[in-house]
Amino acid sequence: MEKQKNAVGRRKEAVTRVFLSKGDGKITVNGKDYKSYFPLVYLQNQLESPLKTVEAADKYDIVVNAQGGGVKGQAEAAKLGIARALIEVSADYRPALKAAGLLKRDPRAVERKKPGRKKARRSFQFSKR
C-alpha cells in the first residue's frame, strides 16, 4: 500500500469519511481517540469488527471524519467505511467481510411525516364528541 486509501460509509443521516494508512492500529474519530468518542463498548466493537474479521487490527491506522446523525449511526457508518477501505487495500479481504455482512449498507431511515397526521403514521387522538 503506497499511500492512504479512503472510503465513505453512511447510515441514517450519518456520513463518515474513512482514511486508512499503514500503521500500528490507532483509530481516531474527529480528532479524538475512538474510545473517548464512542464511550459505549458495543459502539467501539462496531468500529473494530471489520478489522477483527480480516485479522488486521494492528496493521493500519484509521482516521474517521463523522458528521450528522447520532453516535450509533456514526459508529455503523464508520464500520461500513472501514470495511470498504479494507477492500481497496486488498481484494482478498472481500469474501470474509461479505460473509460477516459488513459490506451491506443498512437502508433503513426515518419515514417522512405525512399531511393530516401527527407523525409519519401516528394519527391525532380520536374523540367521538
N, C-alpha and C positions, 0 to 999 in steps of 0.2 A: 504494500500500500504506500504509494508515493506521497500523497497529501490527504487532507481530511475529506471524508465523504459526508454528504448531508442528505436529509430526508425530512418529509413533513408527515405529521400524524394529526388526525382530527378525531374528536368525539364530542357530540352535542355542540356546544358553542365554543369549545376549547380548541385552539390550534397551537401545535408545538413545532418548532424547527429544531432538528437534532443534528449536531455536528460530531462526527466520530473520527478520532485520530488515534494513532499508536500511543500507548502509554501504559500506566500501571493500575487501571481500574478506578480512576477518580471520576465521579459523576457530579456535575454542577447544574443546578436549575436556577435560572435567573440570577446568577452571581452568587448563590448560596449552595452549600453542600446539600445534597438531596435529602439527607436525614433530618436536616433542620427545616427544609422547605416542606417536606411531607412528614410530619411527626408521627403519623399513624403507620404501624408496621405493615399492614396489608397494602397500603399505597406504596411503601418502599419496595415490597415484594413485586408489585406490578412492574416497576422500573427494572428490577433485577431479573425478571422471568425470561426475557429473550436471551440475556447473556448466560444465564444458567442452563438454558436449553441447549445452546451450542458450546457450552463449557469454555466461554471466553471472558469470564468475569474479571480477570486481571490482565487482559491483553490490550484493552482500549480505554482511552479517556473519552468521556462523553460530556458535551456541553448542550444543554437544552434551554431554548427560549420559549417560554409558555405564556400565552395570553388568552383571555376570555374564559368564560365558564367558571366552574368551581374546581376545588382541589381534586376531586375524584375524576372529573372529566379530563383535567390536565394530566393526571397520572396515567390514565388509559390512553390518551393521545400520545404521550411520551413513549409508552410501551409500543405502540404501533410504529412510531417514528424510529425507535431504536431497532426494531425488527427489520424495517425497510432499509435502514442504513447498513445493517449487517449483511443483507443480501447484496448490496452494492460492493461491499468489501470482497465477499466470496459467494459465488452461486452454490457452493456445496452446502451452505447453511440452510438453503431453501426447504428441502424436504423435512428437516427436523422442525423448523419454525412453522411450516404449514401443518404438520401433524399435530403440533401443540395448539393450533388455532390462533397464532399470534399475527397472522397476516390479514385477517379479516377485519374490515372497518365496520364498527357497530353502527348500523344505520338509524337506530332509534333516536328520536329527537322530540322536543316538546311540540305537541299538536297546537295549531293556531286557534285562537278564540273565534267563535262563530257569532254572527249577529243574532240578537234576540235571546242570547244565553249569558249566564254569569261567567262561565269559563268555557273551555273547549266543548265539554259535554254536560257540565252541571247546569241545570235549569234553575230559574228563580223558584222560590218556595211557592207552592200552590196553596191558595186559600179559597174555600168554597164561598165564603161570604166576605 
